[in-house]
């Protein structure tokens, strides 16, 4: 399966679970086409498809609750009403069970469509 078909299938899967705004999907595709980093961020589902074949033995590691796409842009801070500093990881809804070394192995992996 190529990345275009995988993306279409992922977006169909997503649309069956929550309301999808087609203009936002088109904007996401535009950002994906502009540079490697947005493409890499937007195709985590593709890595999950390739993970077992690319990483063989590592794919048998214990599963842990994990969040893909961890980087500084996905964190924010603010003060609550009592003045405490709060740190939040945006997009925590993307937590899922993943093999322990999953995202560590993904980072250096060449990412081709």
Residue, then its C-alpha position, 0 to 999 in steps of 0.5 A: x500500500x502506498x502513502x496516498x492509499x494509506x492516507x485515504x484509508x486513515x482519513x476514512x477511518x477517522x471520519x467514521x469516528x468523529x466529524x471531519x471538516x474537509x477544508x481542514x483535511x485539504x489544508x493538512x494535505x497542503x502542509x504535508x506537501x510543503x516540507x518533510x517535517x509536517x509530512x512526518x508529523x502527519x503520517x504517524x499512522x503510516x509508521x504504525x503500518x510499517x513498524x512490525x516489518x521494519x523493526x522485527x524484534x523490537x515489535x515484540x517488546x512490551x506494550x506501554x501506553x504511549x503518545x506519538x508525535x512528542x516535541x516542543x510544539x505539542x506542549x503548553x503552559x498557563x497559570x490556573x486560577x490559584x497561580x499554579x503553573x500548569x503543563x499540558x501535552x496537547x493532543x493527548x487523545x492520541x495516546x495508544x498502546x505501542x511497543x516500548x521502543x516504538x517512537x525512539x526507532x521511528x525518529x532515525x528511520x528514513x521516511x519514504x512515501 
